[in-house]
Amino acid sequence: MAGLAGLLRPGGTLCLVEGGLPARCLSWDVGVGRPGLEVRLDEAHNRWFTAWSEARPGRVRRTGGWPDLLTDAGPTGVTSRSALVDVPAPLPGNVRDVVLGELAARVDRARPHPGPTGGPAT
């Protein structure tokens, strides 16, 4: 955070964007495997992200959200806001491409992180 804050000019603005709620693009039962594919992908993503985070050299575990982390790094007037995006079906082609790309990435991240029973996460 201090590195990002150090890039700002006096009075500058930093905008961070991250995903929030897990994306839900599929029905609970897609007809392949056990129902709840996206929930299992979320669980595998959590295992992947935890392993990635814990493996970072010099990692210091911090709690709090972006406003707390940024304020601790020095900037003042830090605020946050949330937005929920709902794109009802049928999806426009560009949105469909993003959704399919993200689903493929979630499956790829899940592959090396099997479910709690040792079987595939997906």
C-alpha positions in Angstrom: 0.0 0.0 0.0 2.8 2.4 0.8 4.3 1.8 -2.7 1.0 2.7 -4.3 0.5 5.7 -2.1 4.0 6.8 -2.9 3.2 7.0 -6.6 0.5 9.7 -6.0 1.2 13.4 -6.6 0.0 15.7 -3.8 -3.7 15.8 -4.1 -3.7 12.9 -6.5 -6.3 10.2 -6.7 -5.9 6.5 -6.6 -8.7 4.2 -7.7 -8.6 0.5 -6.9 -11.2 -1.9 -8.3 -11.6 -5.5 -7.2 -14.2 -8.2 -7.4 -16.5 -8.5 -4.5 -19.3 -11.0 -4.3 -18.6 -14.3 -6.1 -19.9 -14.2 -9.7 -23.0 -16.3 -10.2 -23.4 -17.2 -13.9 -24.7 -20.7 -13.9 -27.7 -22.4 -12.5 -27.2 -24.4 -9.2 -27.5 -27.7 -11.2 -25.9 -27.5 -14.6 -26.5 -31.2 -15.2 -22.8 -32.2 -15.0 -21.3 -33.6 -11.8 -22.7 -32.7 -8.4 -24.9 -29.5 -8.2 -23.2 -26.4 -6.9 -20.3 -26.1 -9.3 -19.7 -22.4 -8.7 -19.7 -22.9 -4.9 -17.0 -25.6 -5.4 -15.0 -23.3 -7.7 -15.2 -20.6 -5.0 -13.9 -23.1 -2.4 -11.0 -24.1 -4.7 -10.3 -20.4 -5.5 -10.0 -19.8 -1.7 -7.5 -22.6 -1.3 -5.5 -21.3 -4.3 -5.5 -17.7 -3.0 -4.6 -18.8 0.5 -1.7 -20.8 -0.8 -0.5 -18.0 -3.0 -0.7 -15.4 -0.2 1.0 -17.6 2.3 3.9 -18.3 -0.1 4.7 -14.6 -0.7 8.2 -13.7 0.7 8.0 -11.3 3.6 4.3 -11.6 3.8 2.7 -9.8 6.7 -0.8 -10.8 7.5 -3.1 -7.7 7.6 -6.8 -7.5 8.4 -9.1 -4.7 7.3 -10.4 -3.4 4.1 -8.9 -1.2 1.5 -9.8 2.1 3.3 -8.0 0.9 6.5 -4.9 -0.4 4.5 -4.6 2.7 2.5 -5.1 5.1 5.4 -2.4 3.2 7.3 -0.1 3.8 4.3 -0.5 7.6 4.5 -3.2 8.9 2.2 -5.9 11.0 3.7 -9.6 11.3 2.6 -9.8 7.6 1.7 -13.3 6.5 0.8 -14.9 3.4 -0.7 -18.0 2.5 -2.4 -19.7 -0.7 -3.8 -21.7 -1.4 -6.8 -23.6 -4.5 -7.7 -23.7 -5.4 -11.4 -26.5 -7.5 -12.7 -26.6 -8.3 -16.4 -29.7 -10.4 -17.2 -29.8 -13.1 -19.9 -29.4 -13.2 -22.7 -25.9 -11.7 -22.4 -24.5 -9.4 -25.0 -21.5 -11.1 -26.8 -18.8 -9.0 -25.1 -20.2 -9.8 -21.6 -20.6 -13.5 -22.5 -16.9 -13.6 -23.6 -15.9 -12.2 -20.2 -18.1 -14.6 -18.3 -16.8 -17.6 -20.2 -13.2 -16.4 -19.8 -13.6 -16.0 -16.0 -15.3 -19.4 -15.7 -12.4 -21.0 -17.6 -9.9 -19.2 -15.3 -11.7 -20.4 -12.2 -11.6 -24.0 -13.4 -7.9 -23.7 -14.2 -7.2 -22.3 -10.7 -9.2 -25.1 -9.2 -7.4 -28.0 -10.9 -4.4 -28.1 -8.6 -6.5 -27.6 -5.4 -8.7 -30.7 -5.0 -11.8 -30.6 -2.8 -11.7 -31.6 0.9 -12.4 -35.2 0.0 -9.3 -35.3 -2.2 -11.3 -35.5 -5.4 -11.5 -32.8 -8.0 -12.8 -29.5 -6.9 -15.0 -29.3 -9.9 
